[in-house]
Every structure is written in structure tokens, then in C-alpha cells.
Amino acid sequence: MGMLVEGDWIDDDAKYRNAESGAFVRPESNFRRFITADGSSEFPAEANRYHLFLAPNCPWAHRTQLVRRIKGLEEIISISMSDLPRTKSWAYSEGIGNGLDPIDGVFELYQAYQAADTDYTGRVTVPTLWDKKDWTVVNNESSEIIRMLNTEFNDWGDASIDLYPEALREEIDQYNDRIYGTLNNGVYRCGFAKSQEAYDEAYHNLFETLEWLEDHLGTNRYLCGNVITEADWRLYTTLVRFDVVYYGHFKCNKFRICDQPNLWNYLKDLYQRPGIAAITDMEGIKRGYWGDMPNVNPSGIVPLGPEDFDLTETHNRDGLGQAA
């Protein structure tokens, strides 16, 4: 999959990706700087200063795209959506100027990382939050980017929406911790495991969490009762990819989400919230995983199904309360 080492791109990064046990290891994000509304950081909140590099198949990028829409920031923070096959880093048919332009028709996201730090060593990931004024990467950790979008741009966005309300923060953090480790990242720990033992452990942890969620959502419309929070949208980006990608592609095949009544109706409920379907690119999701991961799917053939996966079907969640 490749990475930058001291500013130079390398294609073979296998030794950085899996532990000796064969378990998949997700590296830490390297850029962890913050935008602040009060100007207390080197990156003050401003309209039209910041840019997000995204990709339609990536669940981490999708988180930020969702919060950008929910908070009404689409005219405030610009985006680039990867629209070319990924041969090295995330690839785009258009750049953003000032030297970050296509080379032979392709702008590679690693060009932005090189511009931010000529000696950078690490992954080139989406989402990447870019500062168009100081011409550098601010942050490439999705969990921190969505918090910034939630609170630091309220002068321009919808300040009435708070996806991380103070009264629920401890509960949200608990959901995030378990769901990230066993489910959001757990599907990758299954798909990229290099030993049977590592795969088995990830598989059992993954489905233990899904069964726990199925039970919890039997009496709660959303994770925190009747309030939609960031924990729901972080979960959504994995659930919406599960049946079309992770079930087969990553060998997460104990059951499908559409066969679990509470998880399936919960997923449809979130998908049918205003504006969400339009930024959930199901064909882009399938193409990005099945077509652009030759190490997992050498043929590059993208499955046509499943044909019984209809997120527009009526859900049954209204009886569990009204969304806040």
C-alpha cells in the first residue's frame, strides 16, 4: 500500500503494517494539530481557509464528510474527493494549485504531505485536513477532525447541533472505545490478519460487539437513547460498508447486518436522515475496496450484489422515540 519514509515514497511497507503475531496494526496519525474558534492555537477557525482531502470508500474520511454536512459547513470547508484508482497514495484528477497539481494527470495526496514536511515518515491517509493559508497539514486523525467540525465552526455552521454534548461525553467515549477497537478497526484486523490466530481473535471480538449492539438497539433508538451523537455516525460508516464489503472481502462472515433486525433498522434510520444518502456512495465504496486492493482481491472484480440490501426500505425505529 505504500508510505513516505524521510520524504520519499516507498511501495513495499509490509514490515510496518503487521506485528510478528500476524495481527494488523493501525499506525497512529502523525499530524495532530487543532483549529480553535477562540484563536488559541496556530490555526484559528476561519471560513474558506481549510480543505479536506477525502475518498468515497474510506470510513474514516466518511466520518468527516458526514459531520461537515450535518453541521452545515459545506460552503465553509472545501473538499477534494479521490476520483482515480489508487496506485500509490489517494489519487485525484485535480490538485489545489500552488505546486500541488496533477503530474501526468494525477495528483497524489503524498505530494501534500511532502509539501507540509519534506522529511515526513508515515502513512498518507484520508481524511487530511489542510490549511490553505499556511499551506500545511493540520490534522489527519478523523476522530479529532470531527470534534473540530462539531464545535469550532459554529459561527458559520449550525450551532444548535452538538454531536458531543457535555452531559453525554463519558457515555459517548465508552461506546467509541469499544466500537473502534473491535468493530471499526476490527474489520481490518480480520481482513489484514496474517495468521489464523490473529484472525480468529479479531473475528470473535468483532461479532461479540455486533451481538451486544443488536441487543442494545432493541430498546434504544440510538446508542445514547434518543439522541444522535458522534458515536452513531462513527458506527454508521462501518455498518453501511459491512454487507457490501467486509462480510466477504474481509472474511467477516458470521452474519450480515441486514439479517439483524435492530442493527438493520438502525442503519436504515441513519441512512434516511436528511442529506446522508447523498454522501454515502455505495458504488464508490464497493469499487474502492474490491477494485483497488489487489493484495486482498487480485482479480479486481467488483461484486454486483448483494441484491437484498436496500437502505431506502421503511425502518421501524420511530416507536423507540424521537431523534434529538
Secondary structure by P-SEA (a helix, b strand, c coil): ccccccccccccccccccccccbbbbbccccccccccccccccccccccbbbbbbcccaaaaaaaaaaaaacccccbbbbccccccccccccccccccccccccccccaaaaaaaacccccccccccbbbbccccccccccaaaaaaaaaccccccccccccccccccaaaaaaaaaaaaacccaaaaaaaacccaaaaaaaaaaaaaaaaaaaaaaccccccccccccaaaaaaaaaaaacccccccccccccccccccaaaaaaaaaaaacccccccccaaaaaaaaccccccccccccccccccccccccccccccccccc
